[in-house]
Amino acid sequence: MQVNGTPYRCIWLEADKRTVGIIDQTKLPHRFETVSLRTLNDTIVAISDMLVRGAPLIGATAAYGVCLGLTEQSKDCSDTHLEKICAALIAARPTAVNLRWAVERMRSLLTDLPPEERVEAAYQEAALICDEDAQANESLGEHGLKLIRKKYEETGKPVNLLTHCNAGWLATVDWGTALSPIFKAQQAGIPIHVWVDETRPRNQGAHLTTWELASAGIDHHLIVDNSGGHLMQQGKVDLCIVGTDRTTCTGDVCNKIGTYLKALAAADNNIPFYVALPSSTIDWTLEHGAAIPIEERDQEEVLLVSGLAENGEIQKVRIAPEQTRAANPAFDVTPARLITGLITERGICKPNKKSLLSVFPEYME
Ligand code: MRU
């Protein structure tokens, strides 16, 4: 995607072919700053402090974290050190399965190689993970585009979409998940308008999705998280598309907190509710969404709100009394029965095991 006319991916290798570049997403939309990751610890902090976030991008970053862990001062490529690196990365954030998926993929490739070949192989594999993610997201965008086009052909009016959190290109290596069909629709000249949930507490909708849509010239309104149900009752939403951090093989979808409420409102109003995901987000080991670990983040994210102050500085302000405590579960699970379909890189399927396996037969036991 483009930032002020310059093509960007969300993660890249710098000129020395060792250092990893990322966009610091905690500064958006106010400042566009890039950061260099040089060590395993830099990577873990970038993931846990959410300089990078979004399930596929966390996975890609962790893959490069393995590379950085192997090339640090000690240059220790032993099995023991590799195990330590992988365990530390997997612990950085618990919910998005792409993190575990990418680290396991790196580990299984590298353990079969002699230690002296591991660094080069790790960098090659991390680059492949990034390329595959960008390709998968572009493909799922083409499949999702068909839904938007169909709606436009039925009504002849601009298609009103609702999305939650940020599932745009910033959440992936490129293209995004839920926003990929939206970018494709814009490119295809289909008139669209997007309702963007602000997505408290970290406001990924307000900070990131709006920034992406504005940069792409896509018509949108920012709405508070509680507006969606009302807009649906008013007939102002044609289609909901969200991303996911982990989807079970039975089609239960874990995504940013608040997704479940939107799915309930969509079901009550007969509005199609789609989830867009690359297959790296499917957890083939889990049958029930209730088994997905839900990240509980720091209460300060709820008690303080970050924004641009009049002096031009990014500042945090407290919105509750000093003595108030906050709970901050970062994700929730939407049961498969509330989901219309899963938009994957191989096509759209129903949120159940049979339909998922028909698209990904290689996971049949
Ligand atoms: O806490 P975040 O910002 O990492 O959460 C991101 C989301 O919930 C996205 O919807 C999800 O990762 C899918 S987007 C590709």
Residues whose N, C-alpha, C, O or C-beta is under 5 A from the ligand:
A	BS01	MRU	R53 G54 A55 P56 H164 C165 N166 A167 A171 T177 Q204 G243 T244 D245 N255 K256
